[in-house]
Amino acid sequence: MTESSVEFEHIPVLSREAIAHLQVREGGLYLDATLGGGGHSGLILAVAPDVRLVGIDRDDWAIQAARSRLEGDRVTFWQGNFAEYDPRGQEFDGILADLGVSSPQFDQGDRGFSFQTEAPLDMRMDRRQELTAADLINHYDEAQLADIFYHYGEERLSRRIARRIVERRPFTTTTALADAIASSVPRKYRYGRIHPATRVFQALRIAVNEELSSLEKLIDVAPTWLKPGGRIGIISFHSLEDRIVKHRFRNSPLLQVITKKPIIAQPDEIQENRRSRSAKLRFAEKIKKG
Ligand SMILES: C[S@@+](CC[C@H](N)C(=O)[O-])C[C@H]1O[C@@H](n2cnc3c(N)ncnc32)[C@H](O)[C@@H]1O
């Protein structure tokens, strides 16, 4: 499927819980750091007619989809990495980030996030960026690739997979890479619960988009963008992200943790939206002065 043939349909996860904990109030100004299709933003704006919002996304397609859905005069859009956002002195009543890629980005064949369809090895959330997954796969040395697969994919067979990739490269498509990964692992691993390329693809996406360092930076700076008593909520989808959120919230001198345990999806939501099964939401509040 190409961009033009895919409607930007993304079901927001943990939306009841996210909106309730954000404590959205009349006249408030909120930051949605990961607009996607504007699902969470739409719910924030729906709380009261005078709520305003700044929406960020790295992806021009997401910005375009959200722009067509959300009421323009109450929303300011910014395309870029949330870690590099400059609020220019504005202070927010609440901040929400829903990490990773959206369903349409994943399903859109030519973005290269999925190995289910043949596509160029791209994986850039922001297509203005130069580095693609193909650059990384075809030019990094074997040890660098193994480290990426091990650290960002928690892949036990990282060295073996990296060796096979280096022997067989260059690669230009997602499916050729996935086949090479599958052929490099033992048979029992090949037909296991998840496709053997799953962890490597997660690792490549994280590396291409510098996802973990962006998240760390966001949690370091975002508390300074909040009003005292304002809340920040982050939805993560794998343990590497959740660990960062948990520790950085706890160690921030400006934040008090609201959720001792992460909020997870209820069975009804998991039944409706399988993506929600791995979502974890944590909230913290900016400490009030004095
Ligand atoms: C899971 S989707 C968000 C979906 C959205 N909450 C909704 O309800 O429609 C994540 C979005 O965040 C964007 N994104 C991920 N990391 C980002 C970052 N570091 N800076 C800005 N946008 C980012 C992705 O491009 C994607 O559109």
The ligand as an SDF file (V2000), in Angstrom:
LIG
                    3D

 27 29  0  0  0  0  0  0  0  0999 V2000
    1.7830    5.9570   18.3540 C   0  0  0  0  0  0  0  0  0  0  0  0
    1.7700    7.3120   17.2870 S   0  0  0  0  0  0  0  0  0  0  0  0
    0.7770    8.5010   18.1120 C   0  0  0  0  0  0  0  0  0  0  0  0
   -0.6820    8.3470   17.8630 C   0  0  0  0  0  0  0  0  0  0  0  0
   -1.5430    9.4460   18.4620 C   0  0  0  0  0  0  0  0  0  0  0  0
   -1.4300    9.5010   19.8850 N   0  0  0  0  0  0  0  0  0  0  0  0
   -2.9950    9.2850   18.0720 C   0  0  0  0  0  0  0  0  0  0  0  0
   -3.8020    9.0770   18.9560 O   0  0  0  0  0  0  0  0  0  0  0  0
   -3.3160    9.3830   16.8860 O   0  0  0  0  0  0  0  0  0  0  0  0
    3.3380    8.0040   17.5040 C   0  0  0  0  0  0  0  0  0  0  0  0
    3.6270    9.2100   16.6400 C   0  0  0  0  0  0  0  0  0  0  0  0
    4.7230    9.8900   17.2310 O   0  0  0  0  0  0  0  0  0  0  0  0
    5.6460   10.2790   16.2630 C   0  0  0  0  0  0  0  0  0  0  0  0
    6.9380   10.3180   16.9460 N   0  0  0  0  0  0  0  0  0  0  0  0
    7.6160    9.2790   17.4810 C   0  0  0  0  0  0  0  0  0  0  0  0
    8.7490    9.7100   18.0460 N   0  0  0  0  0  0  0  0  0  0  0  0
    8.7740   11.0580   17.9050 C   0  0  0  0  0  0  0  0  0  0  0  0
    9.6940   12.0810   18.2980 C   0  0  0  0  0  0  0  0  0  0  0  0
   10.8470   11.8060   18.9120 N   0  0  0  0  0  0  0  0  0  0  0  0
    9.3810   13.3600   18.0060 N   0  0  0  0  0  0  0  0  0  0  0  0
    8.2210   13.6700   17.3610 C   0  0  0  0  0  0  0  0  0  0  0  0
    7.3310   12.7390   16.9420 N   0  0  0  0  0  0  0  0  0  0  0  0
    7.6060   11.4510   17.2160 C   0  0  0  0  0  0  0  0  0  0  0  0
    5.5120    9.2620   15.1530 C   0  0  0  0  0  0  0  0  0  0  0  0
    5.8730    9.8300   13.9130 O   0  0  0  0  0  0  0  0  0  0  0  0
    4.0230    8.9010   15.2200 C   0  0  0  0  0  0  0  0  0  0  0  0
    3.2600    9.6810   14.3370 O   0  0  0  0  0  0  0  0  0  0  0  0
  1  2  1  0
  2  3  1  0
  2 10  1  0
  3  4  1  0
  4  5  1  0
  5  6  1  0
  5  7  1  0
  7  8  2  0
  7  9  1  0
 10 11  1  0
 11 12  1  0
 11 26  1  0
 12 13  1  0
 13 14  1  0
 13 24  1  0
 14 15  1  0
 14 23  1  0
 15 16  2  0
 16 17  1  0
 17 18  1  0
 17 23  2  0
 18 19  1  0
 18 20  2  0
 20 21  1  0
 21 22  2  0
 22 23  1  0
 24 25  1  0
 24 26  1  0
 26 27  1  0
M  CHG  2   2   1   9  -1
M  END
$$$$
